C-alpha cells in the first residue's frame, strides 16, 4: 500500500499551494484551452469541502452567479490550476458545509476567522 502512494506522489507532484479549508473564500486561477489558444480564467467562491488525500485530493467551491448557485470541483494536483489565492479565512465548525446550498442572503454568510496577534 505504501508503494502505491509513493508512486502516486512521485508521478504527480503537487505544486506549492496555500493552506485552506472549508469555509474559506478562495480564488482559483486555471488554464482553459480553446483550439490552439490558451487563457486563464478565475473562479472565486467559498470552499465547501476538501476530499481524499495525496494525488487524488479534490476541493469543491461554490459561488453565486446571477442568483444561481454554481459549484465546481477542482483536483488539487491538476496541471491546469495555475495558482490559488486565499481571500478570507472563514470560521466554520464542520469540514463539509453543504448546508450553504439551501441558504441565501444573510443566512449564507460565514464569519471571518480572526487571527490572534502576539
TACORRA-V109228 format. One record per helix or strand of 2 or more residues. SS is the DSSP state (alpha for helix, beta for strand). FROM is the first residue (numbers start at 0). LEN is the number of residues. If there is no record, write none. Layout:
SS&FROM&LEN / SS&FROM&LEN
//
This chain:
alpha&1&10 / beta&24&10 / beta&36&15 / alpha&53&3 / beta&57&8 / beta&67&8 / beta&80&8 / alpha&97&5 / alpha&104&4
//
